[in-house]
Amino acid sequence: MTEFVQQRHKEPVKLAREREILVACEPMRSNVNLSSILRTVSCFAIPKVIASGQAKVIGKVARDGEHQVEVKIHRSLPPVLKKLKADGYRLVGLEQTNDSRCIFDYRFERRTCLVIGSERKGIDPENLALLDDVVEIPIWGLPYSLNVANATSMALYEYCRQFPEG
Amino acid sequence: MTEFVQQRHKEPVKLAREREILVACEPMRSNVNLSSILRTVSCFAIPKVIASGQAKVIGKVARDGEHQVEVKIHRSLPPVLKKLKADGYRLVGLEQTNDSRCIFDYRFERRTCLVIGSERKGIDPENLALLDDVVEIPIWGLPYSLNVANATSMALYEYCRQFPEG
């Protein structure tokens, strides 16, 4: 029988190379959700978050994530997404749509921008039209939709599972 | 080029059989975190959460999750964990310890109780001593620890990825 002893705030794992995933968020209703996403992003050493609208990071929720991650706030996403696509990023939305792929079966490309919609409205049609792929996390029960920060964390988990070394 | 059209709150996926995973939470500092976990648990059709201490579910955060999931509140976890172990549940903690397995390489047993520690203190030594396995999610950056609701969501995501049909 193993005796488990806690090691809080262990030395982080080292990446073999810098991650090439970015996260782009539509204007969020809640800066708590945005900041919560930022904490996960930072723990996973994802270099950059593109936020939009009245985005403001709450340090207490992001827990220093905002000091490690570059947070760029834009008025709207479409011009940024177009530029990222020209730079070779695959634009992947996290959304329930008519043609979403189950995330369990999806192979991410390393150079990916994960696009996140707002809590109430999801991804705007103008941004949906720019996406290469849309993935969704299966839902088996009420309320039939995940919290946006939890869902984003799961999608980033999946990406990092596929690219544990960056 | 696909035209993606949103389908919010799609018909949920059906399980082939009821899930055998439970979640047991040590006393949380924040009922927001507990309620956020409950929302994910409910979306994943996990039948039961064992909470402890002054646990109280906030409906607005759990978003009806509390109506679908059985929430049992106990004064302390060790007697419950012992009983679950006797009932054939594998007790798996989510924690950074000296002997945690990387969750990317971990094969869950179907009949599992996932044990979650509190935000500040993690899993108590008394509960750690009862666990069969401990898994951890790798961390590559600051603040070197994930939010408890996001981390729990990722671990449940991994379990459901391994058992998509229940």
Interface residues (C-beta under 8 A of the other chain):
Chain A: T2 E3 F4 V5 Q6 Q7 R8 H9 K10 P12 V13 K14 L15 S36 R39 T40 S42 C43 F44 A45 V61 R63 D64 G65 H67 Q68 G93 E95 Q96 T97 N98 D99 S100 F104 G122 I123 P125 L128 A129 L131 V134 I137 P138 I139 W140 G141 L142 P143 Y144 S145 L146 N147 A149 N150 A151 S153 M154 Y157 E158 C160 R161 P164
Chain B: T2 E3 F4 V5 Q6 Q7 R8 H9 K10 P12 V13 K14 L15 S36 R39 T40 S42 C43 F44 A45 V61 R63 D64 G65 H67 Q68 G93 E95 Q96 T97 N98 D99 S100 F104 G122 I123 P125 L128 A129 L131 V134 I137 P138 I139 W140 G141 L142 P143 Y144 S145 L146 N147 A149 N150 A151 S153 M154 Y157 E158 C160 R161 P164
